[in-house]
Amino acid sequence: MADKNEDRSTWASGGGLMIGIGVGFFFISTSIFFFIGSILAGLGVGLILTSFLSNSRNH
């Protein structure tokens, strides 16, 4: 069984990426660069959120 105290803050980076892809599908008909930009923005937000969540757990 998995340990109940697992740190799931790393899920934020994957979630941010999925949100970026979802938002990017709305912009894909406009330009492929908007699609790629939204993926990168979602990943960046997810990584920043992961950083904040892992720091709050350690303190």
Secondary structure, 3 states (H helix, E strand, C coil): CCCCCCCCCCHHHHHHHHHHHHHHHHHCCCCHHHHHHHHHHHHHHHHHHHHHHHHHHHC
